[in-house]
């Protein structure tokens, strides 16, 4: 089972989302082309009703603790209730391009 399939299974079984998008964004980073290391998740479920953004993210981080401790390097989360998703016009913003770590031009030398 791929990492993406593991993520999908865990989220669907635990949260029964009304909408779930799992975007493998590994190709946007300096990793091999078949990597599953960077993901963006869009999760819409009524189970997020009354919960803060931090509480929602904790739920996902707990569900995916194994993947986050081993294979997944980065996880971007958009966690919404159905009304929030509807008011967002069911759209997500694209992720920014990777700056490549040390390729940012920022110096780590002391001045």
C-alpha positions as CSV (number, residue, x, y, z in Angstrom):
1,X,0.0,0.0,0.0
2,X,1.4,3.4,-0.9
3,X,1.7,6.2,1.6
4,X,-1.1,8.1,-0.1
5,X,-3.4,5.0,0.2
6,X,-2.5,4.7,3.9
7,X,-3.4,8.3,4.5
8,X,-6.7,8.0,2.6
9,X,-7.7,4.8,4.5
10,X,-6.9,6.2,8.0
11,X,-8.7,9.5,7.3
12,X,-11.8,7.9,5.7
13,X,-12.2,5.4,8.5
14,X,-11.7,7.8,11.3
15,X,-13.4,11.0,10.0
16,X,-15.8,9.9,7.2
17,X,-15.1,13.1,5.3
18,X,-17.6,14.7,2.9
19,X,-14.6,15.9,0.8
20,X,-11.0,14.6,0.8
21,X,-8.1,15.6,-1.4
22,X,-4.7,14.2,-1.0
23,X,-2.2,16.0,-3.1
24,X,1.3,14.5,-3.4
25,X,3.5,17.6,-3.7
26,X,6.8,15.7,-3.5
27,X,7.5,16.6,-7.1
28,X,7.8,20.2,-6.1
29,X,10.8,19.4,-3.9
30,X,14.3,18.1,-4.2
31,X,13.4,14.4,-3.9
32,X,13.3,11.5,-6.4
33,X,10.4,11.6,-8.8
34,X,8.5,8.7,-7.3
35,X,8.7,10.0,-3.7
36,X,5.8,10.3,-1.3
37,X,7.3,12.7,1.2
38,X,5.3,16.0,0.9
39,X,1.5,16.0,1.0
40,X,-1.3,18.6,1.1
41,X,-4.5,17.4,2.6
42,X,-7.9,19.0,2.2
43,X,-10.3,17.4,4.7
44,X,-14.0,18.5,5.0
45,X,-15.9,16.8,7.8
46,X,-18.6,17.6,10.3
47,X,-16.3,16.1,13.0
48,X,-14.4,19.4,12.9
49,X,-17.5,21.3,14.0
50,X,-16.7,23.4,17.2
51,X,-13.0,22.6,17.0
52,X,-10.2,25.1,16.6
53,X,-7.7,24.8,13.8
54,X,-5.1,23.5,16.3
55,X,-7.5,20.8,17.6
56,X,-8.3,19.7,14.0
57,X,-4.6,19.5,13.1
58,X,-3.9,17.5,16.3
59,X,-6.5,15.0,15.2
60,X,-4.8,14.6,11.8
61,X,-1.3,14.5,13.3
62,X,-2.4,11.7,15.8
63,X,-4.1,9.7,13.0
64,X,-1.0,9.9,10.8
65,X,1.7,9.7,13.6
66,X,3.3,6.6,12.1
67,X,3.6,8.2,8.6
68,X,4.9,11.5,10.0
69,X,7.5,9.7,12.1
70,X,8.9,7.8,9.2
71,X,8.1,8.5,5.5
72,X,6.3,11.8,5.4
73,X,8.6,14.9,5.6
74,X,6.0,17.6,5.2
75,X,2.2,17.8,5.6
76,X,0.1,20.9,4.7
77,X,-3.5,20.8,6.1
78,X,-6.7,22.5,5.2
79,X,-9.2,21.2,7.7
80,X,-12.8,22.5,7.2
81,X,-16.3,22.0,8.2
82,X,-18.9,21.7,5.5
83,X,-20.1,25.4,5.9
84,X,-16.5,26.6,5.8
85,X,-15.8,24.6,2.6
86,X,-19.0,25.9,1.0
87,X,-18.1,29.5,1.9
88,X,-14.6,29.0,0.5
89,X,-16.3,28.2,-2.8
90,X,-14.8,24.7,-2.7
91,X,-11.4,26.0,-3.8
92,X,-7.9,25.6,-2.4
93,X,-4.9,27.8,-3.0
94,X,-1.9,26.2,-4.7
95,X,1.1,25.6,-2.5
96,X,4.1,27.9,-2.9
97,X,7.1,26.7,-4.8
98,X,9.8,25.1,-2.7
99,X,12.8,27.4,-2.0
100,X,15.1,24.4,-1.8
101,X,16.5,24.8,1.7
102,X,19.9,26.3,1.3
103,X,19.0,27.6,-2.1
104,X,17.1,30.5,-0.6
105,X,20.1,32.7,-0.7
106,X,20.0,33.3,3.0
107,X,23.4,33.1,4.6
108,X,23.9,31.1,7.8
109,X,27.2,32.8,8.5
110,X,27.4,35.2,11.5
111,X,27.9,38.9,10.5
